[in-house]
Amino acid sequence: MGKGPRQGEGHAADRTGTLTAADLMAPSLVTVRPEDSLAHAIRLMMQHQVKRLVVVDEDGHFRGLVDRREILRLLAGE
């Protein structure tokens, strides 16, 4: 038997032409400041069930991202 799409699944190429960034974006961002502690960042990630936090400065300007994978690597000593 062939391995085609399961019932209810379409090809991604069929949908990408009609999708916009707004269709995929997170409705809100969870942010931290550069001076916030790692413990605070971890609590926010757990509380909001997110994998990344946006780091913003005192003016709200983007400074970078904190990623769960990088936190785990740091804690593992890698």
N, C-alpha and C positions, 0 to 999 in steps of 0.2 A: 504494500500500500504506500502511496506517495505521502510525503510530509508537507502538505500545504498548510495554510493558515487555519487555525482552529475556528470553529464557528464563533462569530462575533468579532473576530480579529480581521482588520484590514491591513493592507500593506502600508508601512510608514510613508512611503513615497506618495501614496494616494492622498494622505492627509497633510503633508508638509506644505503644500502649496497654499492651503487655506488657513493654516495656523499662524498666529502672530506671537510676538514676544509676550504680549499681555495675556495670552492664553496659558502660558507656561510659568509666568513669574510668581514669586511668592507675594502675597498681598501686603505683607509688612516685614520689616527687618528687625532683627534683634541686634542691638549695638552695644559695644563696650568702648571705653576710652583707653588710650595707650597705657595709662598708669594703673588701670584696674588689675587686681590680682588674678592669677591663674585659677585659684579656687572660685572666685566670683564668676569668671568666664565659664567654668565647668558647671556651676550651679545654674547659670542662665541657659546653657545648652540643655541640661536635663529638664529644667522647668518648662522650656518652650519646645522641647523635643526637636531641636535643630542640630545639624552637623557643622554649621559654620556660623560665626559671628562677624559682623562688620565692625571694623575699628574706625572710629571717627574722632577727630580732634575737638577741642572746646568750641569751635565754630560749626561743628557738624560736618566738616569736610572729610571725605573718604581718605583713610590712611592705609588700609589693608584689610586682610581677613585673618581670622583665627579658625583653624580647621581642626576638627576632632582627631583626624589622623595624625597631625603634627603634635597635638597634645599627648596622644598615646605614645608616639615615638620618643618624645621628651621624657615622659615618665618611665619608659622602658630603658632609658639610657642609650638609645641609639643615636 
